[in-house]
Amino acid sequence: MDTDDLEPRRRRGEALLALAREDLTLLGIEELNERITALETEIARIRAQLEKKQGSLSAAEALFRK
């Protein structure tokens, strides 16, 4: 049995809240730069998903207008 199955599931957005609460004063310059890069990558991923969903929504709206 996988012990991960016994852990409570994290709520949506919980990881983001935990990230935002971290004390940045404990991080060095390189760590801060790595964090910025990771966050910029995540923002790009989110924007791509938004565009995909908006395209699907537009297609659905066009279908039902006919």
Steps between C-alpha positions, in 0.01 A plus 500: 500500500625845411533723807424808284143374484474545875601866490216754489449656159615859463236751405527692176716806540643381831849458352488853361399642837783311672745630240383858553550467877862388480759732651698625199770652722633147556568448127820593322527690171525183290203342677294813443592502130407132471170571668425783257580272206274226637216746559536650152482149354186431702343828383568403137339159562194665653469748213516215248223319686290818507541546126398137442190539716405831340533340156274214606248744643500707182449187290211388718337844488533507121341155476198595707444832323420322174 
